[in-house]
């Protein structure tokens, strides 16, 4: 008899989250390989304070989608280009595309980042807790 294994539903609590920090950015890993090894995405709640910058960078093998929940910023693109973004907008960055953010507002910029396939971001931060 062939038994098929049913997928397991996971429920994660705040205690399962990992907070990563570096100057000008705090990233709370809501869903990542550290708390859900079978996940196919990483979900990160990112906060950038007023005046801070997440420098231009890229993820060669991962797409990112940012759902901007609060604030406004300048989206830093490749070739020195930029454009404004604000709460309510969604930014999709294909794998390998250069991107970054500079918070130009007077309040924290807060966005939910969806990264697929999942990425372990711990190496890009100074503090992991």
C-alpha positions as CSV (number, residue, x, y, z in Angstrom):
1,X,0.0,0.0,0.0
2,X,1.3,3.4,-1.0
3,X,1.1,6.0,1.8
4,X,1.2,9.6,0.7
5,X,2.4,12.1,3.3
6,X,0.2,15.1,3.9
7,X,1.9,18.5,4.0
8,X,2.2,19.9,7.5
9,X,0.7,23.2,8.2
10,X,2.9,25.5,10.3
11,X,1.9,28.2,12.7
12,X,4.7,30.5,13.8
13,X,4.6,32.8,16.8
14,X,6.6,36.0,17.5
15,X,9.1,33.8,19.5
16,X,10.0,32.1,16.2
17,X,11.2,35.3,14.6
18,X,14.8,36.4,14.2
19,X,15.7,40.1,14.2
20,X,18.7,41.3,12.1
21,X,20.2,44.7,12.6
22,X,22.8,46.9,10.9
23,X,23.2,50.7,10.9
24,X,20.1,52.2,9.4
25,X,18.0,49.0,9.1
26,X,16.2,46.4,11.2
27,X,14.9,43.3,9.5
28,X,12.6,40.9,11.4
29,X,12.7,37.5,9.7
30,X,9.0,36.4,10.0
31,X,9.3,33.3,7.8
32,X,12.7,32.0,6.8
33,X,14.7,28.8,6.5
34,X,15.7,29.1,10.2
35,X,12.1,28.7,11.4
36,X,10.5,27.0,8.4
37,X,13.1,24.8,6.6
38,X,10.6,23.8,3.9
39,X,9.4,27.3,3.0
40,X,9.8,28.5,-0.5
41,X,10.0,32.2,0.4
42,X,11.5,34.4,3.0
43,X,9.2,37.0,4.6
44,X,10.9,40.0,6.2
45,X,9.5,43.0,7.9
46,X,12.0,45.8,7.3
47,X,12.2,49.2,9.0
48,X,14.5,52.0,7.8
49,X,14.6,55.2,10.0
50,X,14.3,58.7,8.5
51,X,17.4,59.7,6.6
52,X,18.9,56.1,6.5
53,X,19.9,54.3,3.4
54,X,19.8,50.6,2.3
55,X,22.7,50.8,-0.2
56,X,22.4,49.5,-3.8
57,X,22.8,45.8,-4.0
58,X,21.4,42.8,-5.8
59,X,20.4,39.2,-5.2
60,X,21.7,37.2,-8.1
61,X,19.4,34.2,-7.7
62,X,16.3,35.6,-5.9
63,X,13.4,37.9,-6.8
64,X,12.2,40.3,-4.1
65,X,8.8,42.0,-3.8
66,X,8.4,44.9,-1.3
67,X,5.0,45.9,-0.1
68,X,5.5,49.4,1.3
69,X,3.3,49.7,4.4
70,X,4.5,53.1,5.8
71,X,6.6,56.1,4.8
72,X,8.2,57.3,1.6
73,X,11.6,56.8,0.1
74,X,13.7,57.0,-3.0
75,X,14.2,53.7,-4.7
76,X,17.8,53.4,-5.8
77,X,18.2,51.5,-9.1
78,X,21.1,50.5,-11.3
79,X,23.1,52.9,-13.4
80,X,22.6,55.6,-10.7
81,X,18.9,55.9,-11.5
82,X,16.2,56.4,-8.8
83,X,12.5,57.1,-8.4
84,X,10.2,57.9,-5.4
85,X,8.1,55.2,-3.7
86,X,5.6,55.5,-0.9
87,X,3.2,53.6,1.3
88,X,0.6,51.6,-0.7
89,X,3.0,50.8,-3.6
90,X,4.5,47.4,-4.4
91,X,8.1,47.1,-5.8
92,X,9.1,44.0,-7.7
93,X,12.8,43.4,-8.2
94,X,13.8,40.5,-10.5
95,X,16.8,38.3,-9.6
96,X,20.0,40.2,-10.3
97,X,18.4,43.7,-10.5
98,X,20.2,46.4,-8.6
99,X,18.0,48.0,-5.9
100,X,18.2,50.0,-2.6
101,X,16.3,52.6,-0.6
102,X,16.9,55.9,0.9
103,X,14.2,57.0,3.4
104,X,13.4,60.6,2.5
105,X,10.4,60.9,4.9
106,X,10.0,62.1,8.5
107,X,8.8,58.7,9.7
108,X,10.2,55.2,9.5
109,X,9.9,53.4,6.2
110,X,8.3,50.0,6.8
111,X,7.8,47.3,4.2
112,X,7.2,43.6,3.9
113,X,9.8,41.9,1.7
114,X,9.0,38.6,0.0
115,X,12.1,36.9,-1.3
116,X,11.9,33.8,-3.5
117,X,13.6,31.4,-3.5
118,X,14.3,31.9,0.2
119,X,17.6,33.7,1.2
120,X,19.4,33.5,4.6
121,X,20.2,37.2,5.2
122,X,22.2,36.7,8.4
123,X,25.5,37.3,6.7
124,X,24.5,40.8,5.6
125,X,23.8,42.1,9.2
126,X,25.9,42.9,12.2
127,X,23.5,41.7,14.9
128,X,21.4,38.6,14.9
129,X,18.9,38.0,17.8
